[in-house]
């Protein structure tokens, strides 16, 4: 099923399959900004990554005394979500634990997606509720894909990724297995923009750590048209397009967790960079975790706890002082 909301600026369609934003059309130029999930290239629009982001070791997790298969980016993107309510400017969907989810992830939960139009901005808020008797460990992130070029009058060379602040983006190495392995690299020194090219994504994604910027967008040079994501509350931001050809879309992916480390444990409770919601005392309400893809910026300290844990294992992770130096 698909549901649509609109205002004076945007027409937005959300599908219940994965609670994905399928379409965002800007009214003044009638441009469709979401990738239309061509399966010959990449068959998604804007997946929600839950209960983990990226890959886990051997595609397995061990928890509550059992071992479970765990596909890349979790299962929420592969399931039908249920409409909770729709108003003129808001769509709310949910995914609740069920017999199907409990066979692959033995925790009771509720994942709520709230899509709200506010002028020329679409807010997407995710809320996780722990309905389980045990602590809920999980990772979560966004994976929206934006089409480039915006129209037939432009080519890929007309576009760039643009940071809201000067950056020296530090990236965690995750290739070739999709697992973090301790190496890091930078995408430049005190840059404000990255050209969108085939070469940028030749080796897959880039996982940037602790950016100063509160916004990252895809901009059309010369016109000022763009799609901008608020990344201010996220310690990790990835950029990705399908390797092997000229990019037809670019993903801007704010994450609250990381892939598992190479050689790491499959124990779910030992996975680094995970959120934890407390168990539910009998008769109490749910423990809740909320954040949004767009919204007001919060000034936060660098969150390097997950990186520190890897550094303690002898991995080549930059120190906090080095990160601050690179980012200043």
C-alpha positions in Angstrom: 0.0 0.0 0.0 1.0 3.6 -0.6 0.0 6.8 1.1 0.5 10.4 0.0 0.7 13.7 1.8 1.3 17.1 0.2 1.5 20.8 1.0 2.2 24.0 -1.0 5.8 22.8 -1.7 6.0 19.0 -1.8 4.1 15.8 -2.7 5.4 12.8 -0.7 4.4 9.2 -1.1 5.4 6.5 1.4 5.0 2.8 0.9 4.2 0.2 3.6 6.9 -2.1 2.2 9.8 -1.2 4.5 8.1 2.2 5.4 10.1 3.7 2.6 9.7 7.2 1.2 9.0 6.3 -2.4 8.5 9.7 -3.9 9.3 13.3 -3.1 8.2 15.7 -5.9 8.9 19.4 -5.6 5.9 21.3 -7.0 7.6 24.3 -8.5 9.7 22.3 -11.0 7.9 18.9 -10.8 11.2 17.1 -10.1 11.1 13.6 -8.6 14.0 13.4 -6.1 13.8 9.8 -4.9 15.4 6.9 -6.7 12.6 4.8 -8.2 14.0 1.4 -7.2 15.0 0.1 -10.6 15.8 -3.5 -9.7 18.4 -3.8 -12.4 20.5 -1.3 -10.5 19.2 -1.2 -6.8 15.7 -2.1 -5.8 15.0 0.2 -2.9 14.0 3.8 -2.4 14.9 4.7 1.2 15.3 1.7 3.5 15.1 1.9 7.3 18.1 -0.1 8.8 16.9 -2.0 11.9 17.9 -3.8 14.1 21.4 -3.3 12.8 23.2 -1.2 10.2 25.6 -2.8 7.8 26.8 -6.4 8.2 27.4 -8.6 11.2 30.1 -11.3 11.4 29.3 -14.4 9.3 25.7 -13.0 8.9 24.9 -14.4 12.3 23.9 -13.1 15.7 23.9 -15.1 19.0 21.5 -14.0 21.7 19.2 -15.6 24.3 21.0 -18.9 23.9 20.3 -19.3 20.1 22.0 -18.3 16.8 20.0 -16.5 14.2 20.7 -15.5 10.5 21.0 -11.8 10.2 21.0 -10.2 6.7 22.8 -7.0 5.9 21.0 -3.9 7.3 18.5 -5.9 9.3 14.9 -7.0 8.4 12.8 -3.9 8.8 13.4 -2.9 5.2 12.1 -6.2 4.0 8.8 -6.2 5.8 5.3 -4.7 5.4 4.7 -2.0 7.9 1.2 -1.0 9.1 -0.4 2.4 8.7 -1.3 3.8 12.2 -2.8 7.1 11.0 -2.7 9.7 8.3 -3.5 13.4 8.3 -3.1 16.2 5.8 0.6 16.5 6.5 1.6 13.4 8.5 1.9 9.6 7.9 2.6 7.3 10.8 3.5 3.6 10.3 4.7 0.9 12.6 6.4 -2.5 12.6 5.6 -4.6 15.6 7.4 -7.8 16.7 5.5 -10.9 15.5 5.9 -14.6 15.1 7.8 -13.8 11.9 10.3 -11.4 13.5 10.7 -13.5 16.6 12.0 -16.3 14.5 15.0 -14.1 13.4 15.3 -11.6 16.3 13.9 -12.8 19.6 12.9 -9.5 21.1 9.5 -7.8 21.5 9.6 -4.3 20.1 7.7 -1.6 18.2 9.3 0.5 15.5 7.4 3.7 14.6 8.0 5.8 11.5 6.5 9.3 11.5 6.7 11.3 8.3 5.7 15.0 8.6 5.7 17.8 6.0 6.9 21.2 7.3 7.1 23.8 4.4 9.7 22.5 2.0 11.1 19.9 4.5 10.1 16.3 5.1 10.8 15.1 8.6 11.2 11.4 9.2 11.3 10.4 12.9 12.0 6.9 14.0 10.9 5.7 17.5 12.0 2.3 18.9 10.0 0.9 21.9 11.2 -2.0 24.0 8.3 -4.3 24.8 10.6 -7.2 25.9 11.4 -8.6 29.3 15.2 -8.2 28.5 17.3 -5.2 27.5 17.0 -4.5 23.8 20.3 -4.0 21.9 19.9 -2.6 18.4 21.4 -0.4 15.7 19.5 1.9 13.5 20.0 4.2 10.5 18.6 5.8 7.3 19.4 4.9 3.7 17.6 7.3 1.4 18.6 7.3 -2.3 18.3 10.5 -4.3 18.3 10.5 -8.1 20.9 12.3 -10.1 20.8 14.1 -12.4 17.6 15.9 -11.4 16.4 16.3 -15.0 17.4 15.6 -18.6 18.9 19.0 -19.0 21.8 18.2 -16.7 24.6 15.6 -16.4 26.4 14.1 -13.5 29.2 16.6 -13.7 26.7 19.3 -12.6 26.3 17.8 -9.1 28.3 17.7 -5.9 27.9 16.7 -2.3 28.2 19.8 -0.1 28.9 20.0 3.6 27.5 22.9 5.7 31.0 23.3 7.3 34.6 22.8 6.2 35.4 19.2 6.7 38.4 16.8 6.6 36.2 13.7 6.5 37.7 10.7 8.4 36.3 7.4 7.1 36.4 4.0 8.7 37.6 1.2 6.4 35.0 -1.5 5.8 36.1 -3.2 2.6 36.2 -5.8 1.2 33.9 -7.7 3.7 31.6 -4.8 4.7 33.0 -5.1 8.3 35.1 -2.4 10.0 38.7 -3.5 10.3 40.6 -0.7 12.0 42.0 1.3 9.0 40.9 4.7 8.2 41.4 7.3 5.5 40.3 10.8 4.6 38.3 12.2 1.7 40.1 15.5 1.7 41.4 18.3 3.9 39.2 21.3 4.8 36.8 20.7 1.9 33.3 22.0 1.5 32.3 19.8 -1.4 32.9 16.4 -3.1 32.2 16.0 -6.8 29.8 13.2 -7.6 31.7 10.9 -9.9 32.1 7.3 -10.9 35.5 7.3 -9.1 34.0 8.5 -5.8 32.1 5.2 -5.4 34.4 2.8 -7.2 35.2 1.0 -4.0 31.7 1.2 -2.5 30.6 3.4 0.4 32.4 5.9 2.7 31.6 5.8 6.4 32.4 9.3 7.7 32.9 9.8 11.5 31.9 12.8 13.7 31.4 15.4 11.0 31.1 19.0 12.2 28.5 19.7 9.6 24.9 19.6 10.6 23.8 19.3 7.0 24.9 17.3 3.9 23.3 17.8 0.6 23.4 17.0 -3.1 23.5 20.3 -5.0 23.2 21.2 -8.6 26.0 23.7 -9.5 24.9 26.9 -11.0 21.2 26.7 -10.0 21.3 26.1 -6.3 18.7 23.3 -6.5 19.5 20.6 -4.0 18.4 17.8 -1.6 19.7 18.4 1.9 19.7 16.0 4.9 20.2 17.0 8.5 22.9 14.8 10.0 23.5 16.7 13.2 22.5 14.1 15.7 24.3 11.2 14.0 27.9 10.1 14.8 28.3 8.3 11.5 27.2 9.4 8.0 27.7 7.3 4.9 27.6 8.2 1.3 27.1 5.4 -1.3 26.1 4.6 -4.8 26.2 1.4 -6.7 29.9 0.8 -7.8 30.8 -0.2 -11.3 29.2 2.5 -13.4 28.1 6.2 -13.5 26.0 6.9 -10.4 22.3 7.1 -11.1 21.5 7.9 -7.5 23.4 8.9 -4.3 22.5 7.8 -0.8 23.1 10.0 2.2 22.9 7.7 5.2 22.9 9.0 8.8 23.6 6.0 11.2 23.5 5.6 14.9 25.6 2.4 14.8 28.3 0.6 12.8 28.8 -2.7 11.1 30.5 -5.4 13.2 34.3 -5.5 13.4 36.2 -8.2 11.4 37.0 -11.0 13.7 34.5 -9.8 16.3 32.0 -11.8 18.3 28.6 -12.8 16.9 27.3 -12.2 20.4 24.6 -9.6 20.0 25.2 -8.1 23.4 28.9 -7.5 22.6 28.3 -5.7 19.3 29.9 -2.2 19.5 28.1 1.0 18.7 24.6 -0.3 19.7 21.8 1.5 21.5 20.4 -0.2 24.6 16.8 0.1 25.9 16.2 -1.2 29.4 13.9 -4.1 30.1 10.3 -3.3 30.9 9.3 -3.7 34.6 6.0 -5.4 35.0 3.1 -3.0 34.7 5.3 -0.1 33.4 5.3 1.6 30.0 7.7 0.9 27.2 11.3 2.2 27.2 11.6 4.5 24.1 14.4 5.7 21.8 13.7 8.6 19.4 15.5 10.6 16.8 14.8 12.2 13.4 16.5 12.6 10.0 15.7 16.3 9.9 15.2 18.9 12.6 17.0 21.4 14.7 20.7 20.9 15.3 22.0 20.0 18.7 25.6 20.8 19.5 27.2 17.6 20.9 30.6 16.4 21.9 32.4 13.9 19.7 31.1 10.4 20.5 34.1 8.1 20.1 33.1 5.4 22.5 32.7 2.7 19.8 36.0 3.8 18.2 37.8 3.8 21.6 36.6 0.2 22.2 38.2 -0.9 18.8 41.4 1.1 19.6 41.8 -0.8 22.8 41.9 -4.0 20.8 45.0 -2.7 19.0 43.3 -1.4 15.8 44.6 1.6 13.9 41.8 4.0 15.0 42.6 7.8 15.2 42.7 9.3 18.7 40.1 11.8 19.7 42.7 14.5 19.6 43.6 13.5 16.0 39.9 13.5 15.0 39.5 17.0 16.4 42.6 18.2 14.6 41.4 16.7 11.3 37.9 18.3 11.8 39.1 21.7 12.9 
